[in-house]
């Protein structure tokens, strides 16, 4: 069944790196009860679209950090995340989901197609989770260049 606005956010547990989590610390959904949480799912570190999206979030961080707890989620390793964060000066943490457990819980591990070849990968979608741990907004298949604008709009509504 497809997740929708008003549904309880699916439970997750993962290793967070970057931001206040430094080289790695386990986090789980209940840790953020009482906070507004953003999980932005993206395909892969250091690809053009994902880098643009992360750098736009970095450049808007002053505006975002007082409003939300924000995590990027991909199936990249902790080591890959650390390199990506350092290379681009990202002030926010990333979650490593190598077994796709969070992506599957949030229905983001999907069949994709490129040049006629089918493969499994992460969809570029953002979930805004309210203080009550219910889904407040879903930004589906966002374009990297429009992500921050759409996220700020969702936060203000």
Secondary structure as UniProt FT lines:
FT   TURN            5..6
FT   STRAND          13..17
FT   HELIX           19..21
FT   TURN            22..23
FT   STRAND          25..28
FT   HELIX           29..32
FT   TURN            33..34
FT   STRAND          37..41
FT   TURN            45..46
FT   HELIX           48..59
FT   HELIX           61..64
FT   TURN            65..67
FT   STRAND          69..74
FT   HELIX           78..88
FT   STRAND          93..96
FT   TURN            98..99
FT   HELIX           101..105
FT   TURN            106..107
FT   STRAND          109..114
FT   TURN            115..116
FT   STRAND          117..122
FT   STRAND          125..129
FT   TURN            131..132
FT   STRAND          134..139
FT   TURN            140..141
FT   HELIX           144..146
FT   HELIX           147..156
//
